[in-house]
Amino acid sequence: MVLLLALVSTCKTTKPQTTEERLVELREVILKTAKATCSDAEDCAAIALGSKPCGGPWQYLTFSKSSTDVDRLRQLVAEYNQLEKELNLEQGRTSDCAVVIEPQVFCYEEKCQEIDAR
């Protein structure tokens, strides 16, 4: 009986993760999953990340197709974007309606980078 009480008292109750907490966690995993090491420009790509309330992504994330698990990255980004879209609707969020253009990417010094169009 004492052992059972000791076991029960040491069990921690965890509260369910909020959508905001899940988004933070997902973003960290996404950034760790997207590797940038490349050998040529064909190796580099960009993926839309985030969901603006007005539509479209907040940004594009540059990554290397050869050093990134692309299927896993796409899965994580899809979950992230869907959760953010749902949160936007639930909370009635607003944003600017500026369109974020997908960047051109290239391989420079063995790292995928965006071409700065400014």
Backbone hydrogen bonds, N-H to C=O, Kabsch-Sander energy under -0.5 kcal/mol:
donor,donor_aa,acceptor,acceptor_aa,energy
5,L,1,M,-2.3
6,A,2,V,-2.3
7,L,3,L,-2.4
8,V,4,L,-2.5
9,S,5,L,-2.4
10,T,6,A,-1.2
11,C,7,L,-0.9
11,C,8,V,-0.5
14,T,12,K,-0.6
22,R,18,T,-2.4
23,L,19,T,-2.4
24,V,20,E,-2.1
25,E,21,E,-2.5
26,L,22,R,-3.0
27,R,23,L,-2.6
28,E,24,V,-2.0
29,V,25,E,-2.0
30,I,26,L,-3.0
31,L,27,R,-2.6
32,K,28,E,-1.7
33,T,29,V,-2.1
34,A,30,I,-2.4
35,K,33,T,-1.0
38,C,110,E,-1.1
43,D,40,D,-1.7
44,C,41,A,-1.5
45,A,63,F,-2.4
47,I,61,L,-1.9
49,L,59,Q,-3.1
52,K,56,G,-3.3
55,G,52,K,-1.5
58,W,49,L,-1.3
59,Q,49,L,-1.8
61,L,47,I,-2.7
62,T,60,Y,-0.5
63,F,45,A,-2.7
64,S,35,K,-3.2
65,K,43,D,-3.9
68,T,64,S,-0.8
70,V,68,T,-1.6
73,L,69,D,-2.6
74,R,70,V,-2.7
75,Q,71,D,-2.1
76,L,72,R,-2.7
77,V,73,L,-2.8
78,A,74,R,-2.5
79,E,75,Q,-2.1
80,Y,76,L,-2.6
81,N,77,V,-3.1
82,Q,78,A,-2.2
83,L,79,E,-2.6
84,E,80,Y,-2.5
85,K,81,N,-2.2
86,E,82,Q,-2.5
87,L,83,L,-2.5
88,N,84,E,-2.4
89,L,85,K,-1.9
90,E,86,E,-2.7
91,Q,87,L,-2.5
92,G,88,N,-0.7
92,G,89,L,-0.6
93,R,88,N,-1.9
101,I,99,V,-0.7
106,F,113,Q,-2.5
108,Y,106,F,-0.6
108,Y,111,K,-2.4
111,K,108,Y,-1.0
112,C,36,A,-2.9
113,Q,106,F,-2.9
115,I,104,Q,-2.8
116,D,114,E,-0.6
117,A,115,I,-0.7
